[in-house]
Amino acid sequence: MASPSIPGPQSAPSDGGAAPAAAAAQPSTPLRDLLVGLFFLAWAATGWLSVATNEQIFSDLYAGLDPGPALMPLLVLGAVTLGAVAILASGLVRLLRGKAGPGTGGGSPAAEEGGLRRHLVPLGLLATLAVYPTIMEAIGYLAATAFFVLGWILALTGWRGLAGRGERGLALAVALVSTALIVGILYLGFVVVIHAPLP
């Protein structure tokens, strides 16, 4: 007489890390690339217009070996313009090809919350840049820059989310050293090398 077979444990289907991966993956869409490219292109156009209408800034550009105050704005505006055009072209190509990338459809609530947090970072950067000149006039360029750099290093590295005093202390020490190096390089580059007084 055959013994009845006992069904073995059935494992429930599991999607493993699919949900976390879908929540974490938020690739840019062509529309987002177009908006970002247009945003930076508008700022670059504003800068070019401001430079083009300022006759004094070009007074020393072609006078001799010293390019004068026009060199730095031209370099920065050129870099911003090239970056904006590259982002804009990437969005246009992806839009024409119809490839919005995986995971750009309706996301989970966790993914949408993560996307919202990522949008808060550039908004916070714009807010701090808006108050940076006021702080600089009050406490000076070096102190304001050190405060700005240190705060953003701690914010972007997730310092408050670290577990344990040891990890937070180490992260704070690294942030302080990095801030000192950045401010020191700026001071040496402007004051010592090109003899440009800081505000």
C-alpha positions as CSV (number, residue, x, y, z in Angstrom):
1,M,0.0,0.0,0.0
2,A,1.5,3.3,-1.1
3,S,1.9,5.9,1.6
4,P,0.2,9.2,0.8
5,S,2.6,11.8,-0.4
6,I,3.0,14.8,1.8
7,P,3.3,18.0,-0.2
8,G,6.5,19.8,0.6
9,P,6.6,23.5,1.6
10,Q,5.9,25.7,-1.3
11,S,7.9,28.9,-1.4
12,A,5.8,32.0,-2.2
13,P,6.9,33.9,-5.2
14,S,9.2,36.6,-4.2
15,D,10.4,39.5,-6.3
16,G,13.4,39.9,-4.0
17,G,15.0,43.2,-4.4
18,A,12.8,44.2,-7.3
19,A,10.7,46.6,-5.3
20,P,13.7,48.4,-3.6
21,A,15.5,48.5,-7.0
22,A,12.4,50.0,-8.7
23,A,12.1,52.5,-5.9
24,A,15.7,53.4,-6.1
25,A,15.9,53.7,-9.9
26,Q,14.7,57.0,-11.0
27,P,16.3,57.6,-14.4
28,S,15.8,61.0,-16.0
29,T,13.1,61.3,-18.7
30,P,13.6,63.1,-22.0
31,L,11.2,65.8,-20.8
32,R,13.3,66.3,-17.6
33,D,16.4,66.6,-19.7
34,L,14.8,69.2,-21.9
35,L,13.6,71.3,-18.9
36,V,17.0,71.1,-17.2
37,G,18.8,72.0,-20.5
38,L,16.5,75.0,-21.1
39,F,16.9,76.1,-17.5
40,F,20.7,76.3,-17.7
41,L,20.6,77.7,-21.2
42,A,18.4,80.5,-20.0
43,W,20.9,81.3,-17.2
44,A,23.7,81.2,-19.7
45,A,21.9,83.5,-22.1
46,T,21.3,86.0,-19.2
47,G,25.1,85.8,-18.4
48,W,26.1,86.3,-22.0
49,L,23.8,89.3,-22.3
50,S,25.2,90.8,-19.2
51,V,28.8,90.3,-20.3
52,A,28.1,91.6,-23.9
53,T,26.6,94.8,-22.6
54,N,29.4,95.6,-20.2
55,E,32.1,97.5,-22.1
56,Q,34.5,97.8,-19.1
57,I,34.9,94.1,-18.6
58,F,36.5,93.8,-22.1
59,S,38.9,96.7,-21.6
60,D,41.9,94.6,-20.8
61,L,40.9,91.4,-22.7
62,Y,43.0,92.1,-25.8
63,A,45.4,94.6,-24.4
64,G,48.2,92.3,-23.5
65,L,49.1,89.1,-21.6
66,D,46.7,89.9,-18.7
67,P,43.2,89.1,-19.9
68,G,41.6,91.1,-17.2
69,P,38.3,90.5,-15.5
70,A,36.6,89.1,-18.7
71,L,38.4,85.7,-18.7
72,M,36.6,84.0,-15.8
73,P,33.0,85.0,-16.8
74,L,33.7,83.8,-20.4
75,L,35.1,80.5,-19.2
76,V,32.2,79.8,-16.8
77,L,29.6,80.9,-19.4
78,G,31.2,78.7,-22.0
79,A,31.1,75.7,-19.7
80,V,27.5,76.3,-18.7
81,T,26.4,76.8,-22.3
82,L,28.1,73.6,-23.5
83,G,26.7,71.6,-20.6
84,A,23.2,73.0,-21.3
85,V,23.4,72.2,-25.0
86,A,24.6,68.7,-24.2
87,I,21.7,68.0,-21.8
88,L,19.2,69.6,-24.3
89,A,20.6,67.5,-27.2
90,S,20.4,64.3,-25.1
91,G,16.8,65.0,-24.2
92,L,15.9,65.7,-27.9
93,V,17.6,62.5,-29.1
94,R,15.8,60.4,-26.5
95,L,12.5,62.0,-27.2
96,L,12.8,61.4,-31.0
97,R,13.8,57.8,-30.4
98,G,11.0,57.3,-28.0
99,K,13.2,55.9,-25.3
100,A,12.2,57.3,-22.0
101,G,14.2,54.7,-20.1
102,P,13.0,51.9,-17.8
103,G,10.9,52.7,-14.8
104,T,9.6,56.0,-15.9
105,G,6.0,55.0,-15.7
106,G,3.9,55.2,-12.5
107,G,6.2,54.5,-9.6
108,S,5.5,53.2,-6.2
109,P,4.8,55.6,-3.3
110,A,8.3,55.0,-2.0
111,A,9.8,55.8,-5.3
112,E,7.8,59.0,-5.6
113,E,8.9,60.0,-2.1
114,G,12.5,59.4,-3.0
115,G,12.1,61.5,-6.1
116,L,10.6,64.3,-4.0
117,R,13.6,64.3,-1.7
118,R,15.9,64.5,-4.6
119,H,14.1,67.6,-5.8
120,L,14.6,69.2,-2.4
121,V,18.4,69.2,-2.8
122,P,18.6,71.6,-5.7
123,L,15.9,73.7,-4.2
124,G,17.9,74.0,-1.0
125,L,21.0,74.8,-3.0
126,L,19.2,77.6,-4.7
127,A,17.9,78.9,-1.4
128,T,21.4,79.0,0.2
129,L,22.8,80.6,-2.9
130,A,20.2,83.3,-2.6
131,V,21.2,84.2,1.0
132,Y,25.0,83.6,0.4
133,P,25.8,87.2,-0.7
134,T,24.0,88.6,2.4
135,I,26.0,86.3,4.7
136,M,29.2,87.1,2.8
137,E,28.7,90.9,3.4
138,A,28.1,90.3,7.1
139,I,30.9,87.9,8.0
140,G,33.3,88.1,5.0
141,Y,34.0,85.9,2.0
142,L,36.1,83.2,3.6
143,A,33.9,82.6,6.6
144,A,30.7,82.6,4.5
145,T,32.3,80.2,2.0
146,A,33.5,77.9,4.7
147,F,30.1,77.8,6.3
148,F,28.4,77.2,2.9
149,V,30.8,74.4,1.9
150,L,30.8,72.6,5.3
151,G,27.0,72.7,5.5
152,W,26.6,71.2,2.1
153,I,29.2,68.5,2.6
154,L,27.4,67.4,5.7
155,A,24.0,67.6,4.0
156,L,25.0,65.6,0.9
157,T,26.9,62.9,2.8
158,G,24.0,62.1,5.1
159,W,25.9,63.0,8.2
160,R,22.8,63.0,10.5
161,G,21.8,59.5,9.3
162,L,25.1,57.8,10.4
163,A,24.8,55.4,13.3
164,G,27.1,56.0,16.3
165,R,29.1,58.9,17.6
166,G,32.3,57.5,16.1
167,E,31.0,57.5,12.5
168,R,29.5,60.9,12.9
169,G,32.7,62.3,14.4
170,L,34.8,60.8,11.6
171,A,32.5,62.2,9.0
172,L,32.6,65.6,10.7
173,A,36.4,65.6,10.8
174,V,36.6,64.7,7.1
175,A,34.1,67.4,6.3
176,L,36.1,70.0,8.2
177,V,39.4,69.0,6.5
178,S,37.7,69.1,3.1
179,T,36.2,72.5,3.8
180,A,39.6,73.8,4.9
181,L,41.2,72.5,1.7
182,I,38.5,74.0,-0.6
183,V,38.7,77.4,1.1
184,G,42.5,77.3,1.1
185,I,42.6,76.4,-2.6
186,L,40.2,79.3,-3.4
187,Y,42.3,81.7,-1.4
188,L,45.6,80.6,-3.0
189,G,44.1,80.7,-6.5
190,F,42.6,84.1,-6.3
191,V,44.7,86.1,-3.8
192,V,48.2,84.5,-4.3
193,V,48.2,83.4,-7.9
194,I,46.1,85.9,-9.8
195,H,46.2,88.7,-7.1
196,A,42.4,89.2,-7.1
197,P,41.2,90.6,-3.8
198,L,38.4,88.6,-2.2
199,P,35.3,90.5,-1.1
